[in-house]
Amino acid sequence: MSQDAVERVLGRLITDARFCRAVGDSLEAACLQQGYRLSPTELRLLSELELTRIAALAAGIDPGLCRADTPLA
Protein backbone atom coordinates (compact mmCIF):
# COMPACT_ATOMS: atom_id res chain seq x y z
CA MET A 1 0.00 0.00 0.00
CA SER A 2 1.11 3.51 -0.70
CA GLN A 3 0.23 5.46 2.41
CA ASP A 4 1.37 8.67 0.77
CA ALA A 5 -1.08 8.25 -2.12
CA VAL A 6 -3.93 7.38 0.24
CA GLU A 7 -3.22 10.47 2.33
CA ARG A 8 -3.09 12.65 -0.77
CA VAL A 9 -6.42 11.32 -2.02
CA LEU A 10 -8.04 11.88 1.37
CA GLY A 11 -6.66 15.41 1.53
CA ARG A 12 -7.90 16.17 -1.95
CA LEU A 13 -11.34 14.82 -1.11
CA ILE A 14 -11.57 17.25 1.79
CA THR A 15 -10.09 20.33 0.12
CA ASP A 16 -11.01 20.01 -3.57
CA ALA A 17 -14.71 19.93 -4.44
CA ARG A 18 -14.02 19.28 -8.12
CA PHE A 19 -11.93 16.21 -7.29
CA CYS A 20 -14.59 15.01 -4.86
CA ARG A 21 -17.26 15.25 -7.58
CA ALA A 22 -15.00 13.34 -9.97
CA VAL A 23 -14.52 10.64 -7.34
CA GLY A 24 -18.30 10.43 -7.03
CA ASP A 25 -18.40 9.50 -10.72
CA SER A 26 -15.42 7.12 -10.64
CA LEU A 27 -12.81 6.86 -7.93
CA GLU A 28 -10.44 4.89 -10.12
CA ALA A 29 -10.69 7.29 -13.08
CA ALA A 30 -10.28 10.38 -10.87
CA CYS A 31 -7.21 8.91 -9.18
CA LEU A 32 -5.63 7.82 -12.46
CA GLN A 33 -6.23 11.25 -13.98
CA GLN A 34 -4.45 12.89 -11.04
CA GLY A 35 -1.59 10.38 -11.07
CA TYR A 36 -2.40 8.64 -7.80
CA ARG A 37 -1.10 5.09 -7.97
CA LEU A 38 -3.29 3.00 -5.70
CA SER A 39 -3.44 -0.73 -5.21
CA PRO A 40 -6.71 -2.59 -5.83
CA THR A 41 -7.09 -2.90 -2.05
CA GLU A 42 -6.62 0.85 -1.54
CA LEU A 43 -9.15 1.61 -4.28
CA ARG A 44 -11.65 -0.76 -2.70
CA LEU A 45 -11.19 0.71 0.77
CA LEU A 46 -11.41 4.30 -0.46
CA SER A 47 -14.50 3.48 -2.52
CA GLU A 48 -16.22 2.41 0.69
CA LEU A 49 -15.97 5.95 2.11
CA GLU A 50 -19.24 7.79 2.44
CA LEU A 51 -18.83 10.92 0.35
CA THR A 52 -21.59 12.64 2.33
CA ARG A 53 -19.38 12.38 5.42
CA ILE A 54 -16.43 13.74 3.46
CA ALA A 55 -18.62 16.64 2.27
CA ALA A 56 -19.70 17.36 5.85
CA LEU A 57 -16.08 17.44 6.98
CA ALA A 58 -15.14 19.64 4.01
CA ALA A 59 -17.90 22.10 4.91
CA GLY A 60 -16.13 22.77 8.20
CA ILE A 61 -12.77 23.50 6.58
CA ASP A 62 -11.76 27.15 6.35
CA PRO A 63 -11.93 28.19 2.67
CA GLY A 64 -8.35 29.39 2.97
CA LEU A 65 -7.27 25.76 3.17
CA CYS A 66 -9.23 24.70 0.09
CA ARG A 67 -8.34 24.92 -3.57
CA ALA A 68 -9.27 28.38 -4.73
CA ASP A 69 -10.70 27.22 -8.04
CA THR A 70 -13.13 24.72 -6.52
CA PRO A 71 -15.97 26.06 -4.39
CA LEU A 72 -17.20 23.46 -1.89
CA ALA A 73 -20.87 23.89 -2.82
C-alpha positions in Angstrom: 0.0 0.0 0.0 1.1 3.5 -0.7 0.2 5.5 2.4 1.4 8.7 0.8 -1.1 8.3 -2.1 -3.9 7.4 0.2 -3.2 10.5 2.3 -3.1 12.6 -0.8 -6.4 11.3 -2.0 -8.0 11.9 1.4 -6.7 15.4 1.5 -7.9 16.2 -2.0 -11.3 14.8 -1.1 -11.6 17.2 1.8 -10.1 20.3 0.1 -11.0 20.0 -3.6 -14.7 19.9 -4.4 -14.0 19.3 -8.1 -11.9 16.2 -7.3 -14.6 15.0 -4.9 -17.3 15.3 -7.6 -15.0 13.3 -10.0 -14.5 10.6 -7.3 -18.3 10.4 -7.0 -18.4 9.5 -10.7 -15.4 7.1 -10.6 -12.8 6.9 -7.9 -10.4 4.9 -10.1 -10.7 7.3 -13.1 -10.3 10.4 -10.9 -7.2 8.9 -9.2 -5.6 7.8 -12.5 -6.2 11.2 -14.0 -4.4 12.9 -11.0 -1.6 10.4 -11.1 -2.4 8.6 -7.8 -1.1 5.1 -8.0 -3.3 3.0 -5.7 -3.4 -0.7 -5.2 -6.7 -2.6 -5.8 -7.1 -2.9 -2.1 -6.6 0.8 -1.5 -9.1 1.6 -4.3 -11.7 -0.8 -2.7 -11.2 0.7 0.8 -11.4 4.3 -0.5 -14.5 3.5 -2.5 -16.2 2.4 0.7 -16.0 5.9 2.1 -19.2 7.8 2.4 -18.8 10.9 0.4 -21.6 12.6 2.3 -19.4 12.4 5.4 -16.4 13.7 3.5 -18.6 16.6 2.3 -19.7 17.4 5.9 -16.1 17.4 7.0 -15.1 19.6 4.0 -17.9 22.1 4.9 -16.1 22.8 8.2 -12.8 23.5 6.6 -11.8 27.2 6.4 -11.9 28.2 2.7 -8.3 29.4 3.0 -7.3 25.8 3.2 -9.2 24.7 0.1 -8.3 24.9 -3.6 -9.3 28.4 -4.7 -10.7 27.2 -8.0 -13.1 24.7 -6.5 -16.0 26.1 -4.4 -17.2 23.5 -1.9 -20.9 23.9 -2.8 
